[in-house]
Every structure is written in C-alpha cells, then in structure tokens.
Amino acid sequence: MTSLADRGVAAVVFLSASNTIEGADPEAYELLRSRRIPFVGVNGQFEGGEEAPVFSTDDLLAARSTGRAGWSTTSR
C-alpha cells in the first residue's frame, strides 16, 4: 500500500475479501488516513470498525437482469 500512496494514488477501493478478513492489519487504513487518501469498501464492512463508505451490489437483481437480457437475445 505504501508504494501506491507514494505514487500519488487518488483513491482506493477494497473488495469484500480484502476489507473483511478477521485480524487484518489496520496499517493500510492508517496509511490512507494519514495521507488523506479516500477509500471505500464494496460488499463488506471494514474489520475493526473502520469508518468508511461501504457499497453493496444486488446480486439477485443482477442475475435476474442478466437472465432477461440473455433470454431476449436468444429467443429471436
């Protein structure tokens, strides 16, 4: 994470597995906060109560949408 911060990364997105691991080292979050680099999580809260925005996808809706799109293109 330090090399990304040193290169001037604008922001970081953590996917579910990377921000929900039990006992994860909070060093990455501390580094980002100290350098005022924004970060968010997708599909999972941050371990240890890190306060950052977390967005969730609606997998059921996505599956249904994909199914309808696939049906309409193959039924012609």
N, C-alpha and C positions, 0 to 999 in steps of 0.2 A: 504494500500500500504506500510505503514511503516513496518509492520510485515514481508512482503515479502522481502523488502530491508534488514531488519535486519537479515534475514535467509540466505542471500547471493544469492538471485535470479540472474541468469546470464543475463536475458533479459526479456522484457515484450512485448506481442502482444495485441494491443487493437482492438477489433472487432468494426465494424461500429457504432453501437449504443453507445458504451462506450466512443468513442472519438469525437462524433459529436453533443452531447447534448448541446443545447444553454445555455449559462450561466454556463457551467460546471466549477467546482472549479479547477483551474490550479495547485493545490497543488501537485497532483500526478506527473505531468510532472516536476515540480520544484524539487521534491524529487529525481526523477530518474536522472535528470541532475546533481544535486549536488553530487550524489554518482557515477556518470559516468556509469550508467546502461543504455544500449541501449534499445530503444523502437521503434516500428513500428506500423502503422495502416493498417487495412485491410478493403477495401471498404468504405472509407470515410476520408476526410481531417480532421485534428485536428481543433477543435473550437479555435478561438483566434489566429490563425496563427502560431501555434507551428510548428517549422521546424523539421520534422522527415520524414523518408521514408514512403510512403503510397503505398500499393499494391492493385490492383483491380482484382477481378475474372471476367471471361467472362461467365456469367450465360447462355447466349444464346448458346454459343459453348458447354458448359457442358450439357445443356438439349438435344441438338442435338446429342452429343456423347452418352449420356445415351440412347436415343431413338434408335440409330443404334445398340448399344450393346444389348439392350433388344430385338430388332426385330430379330437379327441374332441368338440369343439363343433360342427364342421361335418358330422360323419358321422351325426348323429341324424336 
